[in-house]
Amino acid sequence: MSKSKSVFVCANCGAHYSRWQGICSECGEAATISEVLESAATNAGSQAVQRALSGFAGQSGSGIQNLGTVDLSEKPRLSTGYSEFDRVLGGGIVRGSVVLIGGNPGAGKSTLLLQTVGILSERNRVLYVTGEESLNQVALRAQRLKINAQNISIAAETSIDNICSMACTAKPEVLIVDSIQVMHVQGIESAPGSVSQVREGAAALTQFAKRTGIAVFMVGHVTKDGTLAGPKILEHCVDCSVILECGTDVRYRTLRCQKNRFGAVNEIGVFAMTDAGLREVKNPSAIFLSRQDTVAAGSLAMVTWEGTRPLLVELQGLVDVSLYSNPRRLTIGTDQNRLSMLLSVLHRHADFSLADQDVFVNVVGGVKVEDTSSDVPLCLALLSSFLNKPIDKGTIAFGEIGLTGEIRPVPYGQERILEAVKQGFLRVIVPYDNAPRRTLTGVEVVPVRRVTELMQLI
């Protein structure tokens, strides 16, 4: 028997060390390094797949082929039954793909997958493997959600070897594993949830999906800062990684794509949590734009771009006299460093100083905006709050601001304008290069070139 070698691995980034240390020098996280037996974990996941695939009449290793002779015929994707879920996945479930779904406890990961399995089971073979709940608990949830469970195959198992063997026997088209943190691979002495178990378990399921053509969904836990728990290789080996976020409004869930080999990244899908489970929201702009009849100063709607579609949200800014020597800068839903940059641009190029003012920015609905098109509406909201002059409710804006005070164009300008018109806005403030070449009926397009022109619009 070969002698086991101890190595120390960071659970956050997967970096290896010859001895233990308190802080990982690669990612800077503390108390994430643990001891792992290297030889015991070597090829344990591959051996589990080999044992399960013995006698399976499915796909196997293709060997060396000429790239020009590879079959390019596209196989039809499987629809989840939810258009929002299909959009996030890039158009549906790709056969043989591996999807990782993460989220905070109680976000609705198991509920969403169980509802999806209920729809898929009407026309496809599915296998739902639960490792955290008993079969009775899953059955009670299915009854509460009014899911037809007659065609759903389910098993309570935590062994990767047994899961692969059962999948080879049942031959489903979709396999659900809930969750990867409680699964274990035979031959590894560490406890479930450790770096070795998660890494080898995910690698085994990925290899199993590629060799059999079965689509695999894995549920992953998240840490307190919202990132997926376990080694970073967990996100690298899967084809698609999505996060089910729960914002400040507990009624809605946002399914956000972070990695996708078969579609666009940063795509989002919006769901509403009800007593009967998750329900998809076909028009998310309507729920994020539930503005009052009387608009107060500092409130403005903006058009952001998420994945392959525009999204309209409300941005609120508050400027108040600071009672401290160091004024506060607080943002919720936007980048705080970008707020500091925009305040400096307003001071330098528009002679508008907020050095003695507290500045607060909030995106209504708990939406996280990473698009740079929020620069113009953010500055307009701050100007409106400071001057105490409300902006008309029918006005919407988008645009990026440069360090020299110019207003730069953003991608998909025409699509943003058309979405604003569809939602009933009558005035759109856009960068000059994003202005349409022809006049649009029913809407006033206001092109701007410099940040100084924003002062005249309030």
MARBAGU-92649 format. One record per residue (C-alpha): residue number from 1; residue in three letters; x, y, z. Coordinates in nm, 4 decimals. Each point is the difference from the previous one (the first is absolute). Layout:
MARBAGU-92649
 kegu kolro       xx       yy       zz
  NUM   ala        X        Y        Z
...
***
This chain:
MARBAGU-92649
 kegu kolro       xx       yy       zz
    1   met   0.0000   0.0000   0.0000
    2   ser   0.1368   0.3411  -0.0957
    3   lys   0.0761   0.2397   0.2785
    4   ser  -0.2448   0.2887   0.0386
    5   lys   0.1415   0.3489  -0.0274
    6   ser  -0.1517   0.2856   0.1972
    7   val  -0.0506   0.3347  -0.1746
    8   phe  -0.1790   0.3119   0.1166
    9   val  -0.2660   0.1423  -0.2312
   10   cys  -0.1912   0.3296   0.0168
   11   ala  -0.3746  -0.0632  -0.0086
   12   asn  -0.0631   0.3382  -0.1653
   13   cys   0.2422   0.0041  -0.2948
   14   gly   0.1486  -0.3521  -0.0024
   15   ala   0.3618   0.1086   0.0507
   16   his   0.2390  -0.2706   0.1275
   17   tyr   0.2543   0.0410   0.2804
   18   ser   0.2585  -0.2306   0.1514
   19   arg  -0.0916   0.1048   0.3537
   20   trp  -0.2890   0.1658   0.1793
   21   gln  -0.0285   0.3782   0.0247
   22   gly  -0.2708   0.2267   0.1327
   23   ile  -0.0535   0.2229  -0.3052
   24   cys   0.0021  -0.1124  -0.3625
   25   ser   0.2604   0.1990  -0.1925
   26   glu  -0.1944  -0.0435  -0.3278
   27   cys  -0.3482   0.1264   0.0930
   28   gly   0.0669   0.1639   0.3373
   29   glu  -0.2696  -0.1940   0.1863
   30   ala   0.0624  -0.1126   0.3586
   31   ala  -0.0686  -0.3423   0.1547
   32   thr  -0.0743  -0.1667  -0.3361
   33   ile   0.3033  -0.2316  -0.0229
   34   ser  -0.0475  -0.3628   0.1034
   35   glu   0.1993  -0.3225  -0.0282
   36   val  -0.0780  -0.2428  -0.2827
   37   leu   0.1405  -0.3460  -0.0728
   38   glu   0.1132   0.0341  -0.3609
   39   ser   0.0496  -0.3628  -0.1012
   40   ala  -0.3291  -0.1138   0.1496
   41   ala  -0.1932   0.2529  -0.2075
   42   thr   0.1837  -0.0694  -0.3255
   43   asn  -0.2331  -0.1308  -0.2744
   44   ala  -0.2659  -0.0980   0.2542
   45   gly  -0.2726   0.1750  -0.1986
   46   ser   0.1167  -0.1512  -0.3299
   47   gln   0.0028  -0.3469   0.1504
   48   ala  -0.3564   0.0504   0.1234
   49   val  -0.1148   0.0900  -0.3514
   50   gln   0.1864  -0.2949  -0.1513
   51   arg  -0.1697  -0.2384   0.2413
   52   ala  -0.3427   0.1433  -0.0756
   53   leu   0.0466   0.0100  -0.3784
   54   ser   0.1006  -0.3665  -0.0276
   55   gly  -0.2743  -0.1512  -0.2110
   56   phe  -0.1675   0.3339  -0.0783
   57   ala  -0.1076   0.0173  -0.3640
   58   gly   0.0622   0.3683  -0.0412
   59   gln   0.2688   0.2310  -0.1220
   60   ser   0.3622  -0.0673   0.0807
   61   gly   0.3326   0.1672  -0.0588
   62   ser   0.0209   0.1127  -0.3631
   63   gly   0.3784  -0.0303  -0.0263
   64   ile   0.1950   0.2032  -0.2536
   65   gln  -0.2039   0.1463  -0.2843
   66   asn   0.0474   0.2494  -0.2788
   67   leu  -0.1602   0.3321   0.0939
   68   gly  -0.1533   0.0335  -0.3444
   69   thr  -0.1836  -0.3316   0.0335
   70   val  -0.1712   0.0783   0.3314
   71   asp  -0.3790  -0.0212  -0.0225
   72   leu  -0.1371   0.3553   0.0166
   73   ser  -0.3682  -0.0894  -0.0113
   74   glu  -0.1623   0.1910   0.2843
   75   lys  -0.2158  -0.2092   0.2273
   76   pro  -0.3224   0.1603   0.1237
   77   arg   0.0118   0.1468   0.3478
   78   leu  -0.2344  -0.1048   0.2768
   79   ser  -0.2362   0.2718   0.1189
   80   thr  -0.0329   0.0437   0.3756
   81   gly  -0.3562   0.1253  -0.0386
   82   tyr   0.0978   0.3471   0.1216
   83   ser   0.0992   0.2581  -0.2591
   84   glu   0.2010   0.1930   0.2616
   85   phe   0.1990  -0.3127   0.0911
   86   asp   0.0546  -0.0876  -0.3670
   87   arg   0.1300   0.3502  -0.0695
   88   val   0.2557  -0.0235   0.2791
   89   leu   0.1179  -0.3400  -0.1277
   90   gly   0.0399   0.1398  -0.3510
   91   gly  -0.3171  -0.1449  -0.1541
   92   gly  -0.0568  -0.3209   0.1970
   93   ile   0.1841  -0.3007   0.1392
   94   val   0.2870  -0.1297  -0.2127
   95   arg   0.0336  -0.3776   0.0040
   96   gly   0.3128  -0.1088   0.1840
   97   ser   0.0480   0.3386   0.1662
   98   val   0.0727   0.0629   0.3683
   99   val  -0.1824   0.2889   0.1718
  100   leu   0.0890   0.1251   0.3480
  101   ile  -0.2727   0.1882   0.1901
  102   gly   0.0963   0.1911   0.3144
  103   gly  -0.1808   0.2296   0.2375
  104   asn  -0.0581   0.0936   0.3617
  105   pro  -0.1910  -0.2392   0.2274
  106   gly  -0.3711   0.0404  -0.0639
  107   ala   0.0448   0.1728  -0.3367
  108   gly  -0.1999  -0.2723  -0.1755
  109   lys   0.2613  -0.2149  -0.1768
  110   ser  -0.1630  -0.3338   0.0846
  111   thr  -0.3462   0.1439  -0.0656
  112   leu   0.0981   0.1248  -0.3466
  113   leu   0.1620  -0.3300  -0.0954
  114   leu  -0.2907  -0.2060   0.1312
  115   gln  -0.2465   0.2091  -0.1998
  116   thr   0.2214  -0.0340  -0.3071
  117   val   0.0205  -0.3766   0.0489
  118   gly  -0.3790  -0.0139   0.0245
  119   ile  -0.0326   0.1615  -0.3424
  120   leu   0.2838  -0.1970  -0.1599
  121   ser  -0.1350  -0.3337   0.1239
  122   glu  -0.3071   0.0367  -0.2212
  123   arg   0.2099  -0.0557  -0.3148
  124   asn   0.3516  -0.1021   0.1155
  125   arg   0.1536  -0.2473   0.2414
  126   val   0.1393   0.1733   0.3084
  127   leu   0.1711  -0.1165   0.3191
  128   tyr  -0.0023   0.2172   0.3120
  129   val   0.2644  -0.0951   0.2597
  130   thr  -0.0297   0.1690   0.3385
  131   gly   0.2730  -0.0220   0.2591
  132   glu  -0.1223   0.2571   0.2517
  133   glu  -0.3672  -0.0973   0.0297
  134   ser  -0.1935  -0.3218   0.0384
  135   leu  -0.2357  -0.1290  -0.2645
  136   asn  -0.2937   0.0888   0.2248
  137   gln   0.1094   0.3644   0.0189
  138   val   0.0339   0.0282  -0.3776
  139   ala  -0.3385  -0.1654  -0.0487
  140   leu  -0.1635   0.2449   0.2410
  141   arg   0.1521   0.2946  -0.1883
  142   ala  -0.1198  -0.1402  -0.3315
  143   gln  -0.3501  -0.0343   0.1453
  144   arg   0.0064   0.3579   0.1279
  145   leu   0.1173   0.1263  -0.3394
  146   lys  -0.2689  -0.2121  -0.1739
  147   ile   0.2557  -0.1810  -0.2160
  148   asn  -0.0969  -0.3164  -0.1850
  149   ala   0.2498  -0.2442   0.1533
  150   gln  -0.1133  -0.3121  -0.1831
  151   asn   0.2804   0.0091  -0.2609
  152   ile   0.2790   0.1319   0.2269
  153   ser   0.2698  -0.2476   0.1007
  154   ile   0.1584   0.0958   0.3314
  155   ala   0.2677  -0.1448   0.2281
  156   ala   0.1608   0.0975   0.3296
  157   glu   0.3715  -0.0628  -0.0468
  158   thr   0.3319   0.1647   0.0856
  159   ser   0.2470  -0.2311  -0.1749
  160   ile   0.1229   0.1079  -0.3433
  161   asp   0.0662  -0.3643  -0.0910
  162   asn  -0.3585  -0.1008   0.0771
  163   ile  -0.1424   0.3059  -0.1768
  164   cys   0.1891  -0.0791  -0.3200
  165   ser  -0.1056  -0.3653   0.0205
  166   met  -0.3659   0.0934   0.0463
  167   ala   0.0201   0.2452  -0.2904
  168   cys   0.1502  -0.2699  -0.2226
  169   thr  -0.2937  -0.2258   0.0890
  170   ala  -0.2793   0.2590  -0.0284
  171   lys   0.1622   0.1825  -0.2980
  172   pro  -0.1629   0.3390   0.0645
  173   glu   0.0422   0.2992  -0.2265
  174   val   0.0364   0.2394   0.2959
  175   leu   0.1671  -0.0763   0.3343
  176   ile  -0.0453   0.2283   0.3034
  177   val   0.2517  -0.0232   0.2876
  178   asp  -0.0992   0.1936   0.3138
  179   ser   0.2583   0.0883   0.1186
  180   ile   0.3637  -0.0519  -0.0964
  181   gln   0.1230   0.0975   0.3492
  182   val  -0.1524  -0.3097   0.1630
  183   met   0.1163  -0.2510  -0.2627
  184   his   0.3036  -0.2211   0.0495
  185   val   0.2235  -0.2146  -0.2207
  186   gln   0.1257  -0.3396   0.1082
  187   gly   0.3749  -0.0103   0.0631
  188   ile   0.0264   0.3477   0.1526
  189   glu   0.0310   0.0042   0.3767
  190   ser  -0.0998   0.3641   0.0554
  191   ala  -0.3525   0.0954   0.1047
  192   pro  -0.2700   0.1104  -0.2481
  193   gly   0.0244   0.3699  -0.0782
  194   ser   0.3798   0.0077   0.0176
  195   val   0.2150   0.1250  -0.2861
  196   ser   0.0889  -0.3507  -0.1168
  197   gln  -0.3545  -0.1341   0.0094
  198   val  -0.1545   0.2980  -0.1806
  199   arg   0.2748   0.0076  -0.2621
  200   glu  -0.0066  -0.3716  -0.0788
  201   gly  -0.3785  -0.0212   0.0207
  202   ala  -0.0509   0.2867  -0.2447
  203   ala   0.2683  -0.1388  -0.2336
  204   ala  -0.1636  -0.3445   0.0065
  205   leu  -0.3470   0.1373  -0.0805
  206   thr   0.1446   0.2163  -0.2787
  207   gln   0.1793  -0.2960  -0.1552
  208   phe  -0.3136  -0.2103   0.0366
  209   ala  -0.2119   0.2646  -0.1783
  210   lys   0.2423   0.0324  -0.2910
  211   arg   0.0305  -0.3738  -0.0570
  212   thr  -0.3720  -0.0827   0.0284
  213   gly  -0.1669   0.3149  -0.1396
  214   ile  -0.2085   0.0443   0.3169
  215   ala  -0.0544   0.3620   0.1083
  216   val   0.1028   0.0413   0.3651
  217   phe  -0.1195   0.2726   0.2380
  218   met   0.2010   0.0458   0.3198
  219   val  -0.1120   0.2129   0.2943
  220   gly   0.2819   0.1842   0.1770
  221   his   0.0115   0.1845   0.3310
  222   val   0.1253   0.3576   0.0285
  223   thr   0.2119   0.1728   0.2607
  224   lys  -0.0992   0.3039   0.2052
  225   asp   0.1368   0.2364  -0.2667
  226   gly  -0.2175  -0.1585  -0.2701
  227   thr   0.2668  -0.2058  -0.1826
  228   leu  -0.0256  -0.3720  -0.0639
  229   ala   0.1484  -0.2102   0.2785
  230   gly   0.2758  -0.2461  -0.0793
  231   pro   0.3015   0.0163  -0.2306
  232   lys   0.0021   0.2249  -0.3057
  233   ile   0.0388  -0.3058  -0.2219
  234   leu  -0.3680  -0.0665   0.0709
  235   glu  -0.0916   0.3005  -0.2158
  236   his   0.2642  -0.0733  -0.2626
  237   cys  -0.1034  -0.3571  -0.0767
  238   val  -0.3722   0.0709  -0.0530
  239   asp  -0.1495   0.1335  -0.3215
  240   cys  -0.2420   0.2459   0.1563
  241   ser  -0.0014   0.1690   0.3407
  242   val  -0.3063   0.1910   0.1203
  243   ile  -0.0848   0.1677   0.3294
  244   leu  -0.3509   0.0351   0.1420
  245   glu   0.0099   0.3346   0.1804
  246   cys  -0.2454   0.1288   0.2578
  247   gly   0.0116   0.3796   0.0224
  248   thr  -0.1501   0.2391   0.2504
  249   asp  -0.3499  -0.0832  -0.1258
  250   val  -0.0666  -0.3548   0.1205
  251   arg  -0.2768  -0.0500  -0.2543
  252   tyr   0.2302  -0.0162  -0.3014
  253   arg   0.2975  -0.2165  -0.0935
  254   thr   0.2551   0.0815  -0.2689
  255   leu   0.1653  -0.2874  -0.1857
  256   arg   0.3304   0.1403  -0.1284
  257   cys   0.2376  -0.1809  -0.2357
  258   gln   0.3712   0.0368   0.0797
  259   lys   0.1461  -0.2494  -0.2473
  260   asn  -0.1534  -0.1648  -0.3036
  261   arg   0.1719  -0.1899  -0.2779
  262   phe  -0.3227  -0.0197  -0.1994
  263   gly  -0.1384   0.3534   0.0323
  264   ala   0.0477   0.3556   0.1203
  265   val   0.1351   0.0748   0.3451
  266   asn  -0.1533   0.2558   0.2375
  267   glu  -0.3439  -0.1131  -0.1151
  268   ile  -0.2687   0.0255   0.2669
  269   gly  -0.3407  -0.1523   0.0614
  270   val  -0.2485   0.1344   0.2552
  271   phe  -0.2295  -0.2214   0.2078
  272   ala  -0.2623   0.0818   0.2615
  273   met  -0.0242  -0.2134   0.3142
  274   thr  -0.3588  -0.0912   0.0834
  275   asp  -0.1688  -0.2537   0.2272
  276   ala  -0.0194  -0.2316  -0.3019
  277   gly   0.3716   0.0248  -0.0858
  278   leu   0.1936   0.2146  -0.2440
  279   arg  -0.1796   0.1765  -0.2833
  280   glu   0.1903   0.1627  -0.2843
  281   val  -0.0352   0.3735  -0.0609
  282   lys  -0.0369   0.0632  -0.3734
  283   asn   0.0423   0.3807   0.0260
  284   pro   0.2504   0.0732   0.2808
  285   ser   0.0200   0.3700  -0.0926
  286   ala  -0.3584   0.0443   0.1210
  287   ile   0.0776  -0.1172   0.3549
  288   phe   0.3190   0.2054   0.0286
  289   leu  -0.1780   0.3156  -0.1231
  290   ser  -0.2904   0.0069   0.2459
  291   arg   0.0412   0.3736   0.0580
  292   gln  -0.2391   0.2251   0.1868
  293   asp  -0.2232   0.2545  -0.1695
  294   thr   0.1894   0.2913   0.1575
  295   val   0.3717  -0.0313  -0.0704
  296   ala   0.2329   0.1453   0.2599
  297   ala   0.3307   0.1671  -0.0735
  298   gly   0.2855  -0.2441  -0.0572
  299   ser  -0.2025  -0.2748  -0.1721
  300   leu   0.0571  -0.0961  -0.3632
  301   ala  -0.0558  -0.3061  -0.2195
  302   met   0.2867  -0.1447  -0.2017
  303   val   0.0524  -0.2690  -0.2647
  304   thr   0.2650  -0.2597   0.0790
  305   trp   0.0974  -0.2963  -0.2155
  306   glu  -0.0007  -0.3477   0.1502
  307   gly   0.1193  -0.2821  -0.2239
  308   thr  -0.2087   0.0188  -0.3159
  309   arg  -0.2797   0.2352   0.1032
  310   pro  -0.0534   0.3472   0.1474
  311   leu  -0.1196   0.0443   0.3573
  312   leu  -0.1641   0.3143   0.1372
  313   val   0.0619   0.0796   0.3664
  314   glu  -0.0433   0.2997   0.2264
  315   leu   0.3070   0.1759   0.1384
  316   gln  -0.0242   0.2182   0.3112
  317   gly   0.2557   0.2496   0.1245
  318   leu   0.0048   0.1972   0.3250
  319   val   0.2312   0.2948   0.0733
  320   asp  -0.0024   0.1489   0.3507
  321   val   0.2219   0.2280   0.2061
  322   ser   0.2604  -0.2089   0.1816
  323   leu   0.0228   0.0250   0.3781
  324   tyr   0.3449  -0.1585   0.0034
  325   ser   0.3437   0.1144  -0.1119
  326   asn   0.0142  -0.2935  -0.2413
  327   pro  -0.3187  -0.0081  -0.2147
  328   arg  -0.1508  -0.3437  -0.0600
  329   arg  -0.0273  -0.1681  -0.3401
  330   leu  -0.2379  -0.2981   0.0004
  331   thr  -0.1275  -0.1952  -0.3000
  332   ile  -0.2387  -0.2966  -0.0202
  333   gly  -0.0124  -0.1762  -0.3355
  334   thr   0.2807   0.1983  -0.1671
  335   asp   0.3770   0.0313   0.0275
  336   gln   0.1082   0.2355   0.2769
  337   asn   0.3364   0.0706  -0.1650
  338   arg  -0.1773   0.1116  -0.3165
  339   leu  -0.2119   0.2395   0.2071
  340   ser   0.3162   0.1647   0.1339
  341   met   0.1326   0.0318  -0.3536
  342   leu  -0.3211   0.1648  -0.1254
  343   leu   0.0004   0.2480   0.2878
  344   ser   0.3526   0.1026  -0.0972
  345   val  -0.1048   0.0393  -0.3652
  346   leu  -0.2935   0.2216   0.1019
  347   his   0.2305   0.2167   0.2095
  348   arg   0.2742   0.0296  -0.2597
  349   his  -0.2024   0.0463  -0.3198
  350   ala  -0.3381   0.1339   0.1206
  351   asp   0.1142   0.2063   0.3015
  352   phe  -0.2432  -0.1973   0.2158
  353   ser   0.1476  -0.0921   0.3381
  354   leu  -0.1479  -0.2366   0.2584
  355   ala   0.3059  -0.0072   0.2247
  356   asp  -0.2001   0.0971   0.3114
  357   gln  -0.3056  -0.2137  -0.0826
  358   asp  -0.0977  -0.3574   0.0857
  359   val  -0.0860  -0.1935  -0.3166
  360   phe  -0.2228  -0.3100  -0.0027
  361   val  -0.0928  -0.2017  -0.3105
  362   asn  -0.2502  -0.2856  -0.0203
  363   val  -0.1265  -0.2197  -0.2843
  364   val  -0.3640  -0.0871   0.0736
  365   gly  -0.0908  -0.3680   0.0099
  366   gly   0.3369  -0.1352   0.1119
  367   val   0.1392  -0.0107  -0.3544
  368   lys   0.3781   0.0074  -0.0360
  369   val   0.0969   0.2297  -0.2853
  370   glu   0.3467  -0.0512  -0.1496
  371   asp  -0.0699   0.1720  -0.3311
  372   thr   0.1851   0.3298  -0.0537
  373   ser  -0.3154   0.1475  -0.1557
  374   ser  -0.1107   0.0921   0.3525
  375   asp   0.2438   0.2958   0.0113
  376   val  -0.2310   0.2585  -0.1571
  377   pro  -0.3140  -0.0878   0.2026
  378   leu   0.2109  -0.0117   0.3175
  379   cys   0.1318   0.3520  -0.0542
  380   leu  -0.3475   0.1264  -0.0905
  381   ala  -0.1447  -0.1529   0.3178
  382   leu   0.2685   0.1641   0.2156
  383   leu  -0.0526   0.3379  -0.1681
  384   ser  -0.3755  -0.0320   0.0462
  385   ser   0.0349  -0.0828   0.3694
  386   phe   0.2495   0.2792   0.0711
  387   leu  -0.2060   0.2657  -0.1806
  388   asn  -0.3275  -0.1485   0.1343
  389   lys  -0.1508  -0.0002  -0.3496
  390   pro  -0.1926  -0.3159  -0.0933
  391   ile   0.0502  -0.1513  -0.3443
  392   asp  -0.3128  -0.0658  -0.2043
  393   lys  -0.1364  -0.3535   0.0429
  394   gly   0.0024  -0.0608  -0.3747
  395   thr   0.3769   0.0567  -0.0277
  396   ile   0.2552  -0.2791  -0.0257
  397   ala   0.3759   0.0135  -0.0633
  398   phe   0.3090  -0.2060  -0.0721
  399   gly   0.3617   0.0711  -0.0941
  400   glu   0.3614  -0.0341   0.1103
  401   ile   0.2105   0.2913   0.1267
  402   gly   0.3746   0.0203  -0.0643
  403   leu   0.2674   0.1546   0.2171
  404   thr   0.0260   0.3000  -0.2300
  405   gly  -0.3692   0.0822   0.0420
  406   glu  -0.1199  -0.1378  -0.3321
  407   ile  -0.3088  -0.2201  -0.0221
  408   arg   0.0910  -0.3164  -0.1845
  409   pro  -0.2369  -0.2305  -0.1925
  410   val  -0.0977  -0.3415   0.1337
  411   pro  -0.0813  -0.3224  -0.1882
  412   tyr  -0.3551  -0.0759  -0.1148
  413   gly  -0.1084   0.3634   0.0092
  414   gln  -0.2878  -0.0420  -0.2440
  415   glu  -0.1351  -0.3040   0.1836
  416   arg   0.0057   0.1921   0.3295
  417   ile  -0.1960   0.2884  -0.1501
  418   leu  -0.2613  -0.2324  -0.1491
  419   glu  -0.0435  -0.1763   0.3361
  420   ala  -0.0507   0.3365   0.1718
  421   val  -0.2633   0.0955  -0.2568
  422   lys  -0.1744  -0.3349   0.0484
  423   gln  -0.0207   0.0655   0.3752
  424   gly  -0.1696   0.3367  -0.0610
  425   phe   0.2835   0.2519   0.0531
  426   leu  -0.0300   0.3272  -0.1890
  427   arg   0.3519   0.1425   0.0395
  428   val   0.3304  -0.1863  -0.0343
  429   ile   0.3369   0.1579   0.0856
  430   val   0.2696  -0.1801  -0.2018
  431   pro   0.3630   0.0528  -0.1063
  432   tyr   0.0309   0.1957  -0.3228
  433   asp   0.1406  -0.2992  -0.1931
  434   asn  -0.2917  -0.2200   0.1123
  435   ala  -0.2658   0.2395  -0.1330
  436   pro  -0.2127  -0.1591  -0.2756
  437   arg   0.0533   0.1234  -0.3535
  438   arg  -0.3725   0.0336  -0.0620
  439   thr  -0.2646   0.1685   0.2150
  440   leu  -0.2019  -0.2308   0.2215
  441   thr  -0.3700   0.0703   0.0462
  442   gly  -0.1349   0.0377   0.3501
  443   val   0.3344   0.0542   0.1741
  444   glu   0.2478   0.2860   0.0382
  445   val   0.3624  -0.1045  -0.0291
  446   val   0.2428   0.2403   0.1709
  447   pro   0.3630  -0.0605  -0.1098
  448   val   0.2781   0.1330   0.2256
  449   arg   0.3737   0.0345  -0.0647
  450   arg   0.1530   0.1339   0.3233
  451   val  -0.0702  -0.0323   0.3701
  452   thr  -0.0594   0.3762   0.0187
  453   glu  -0.3173  -0.0472  -0.2065
  454   leu  -0.1511  -0.2086   0.2767
  455   met  -0.0231   0.3090   0.2205
  456   gln  -0.2295   0.1639  -0.2552
  457   leu  -0.2354  -0.3000  -0.0087
  458   ile  -0.0979   0.0227   0.3688
***
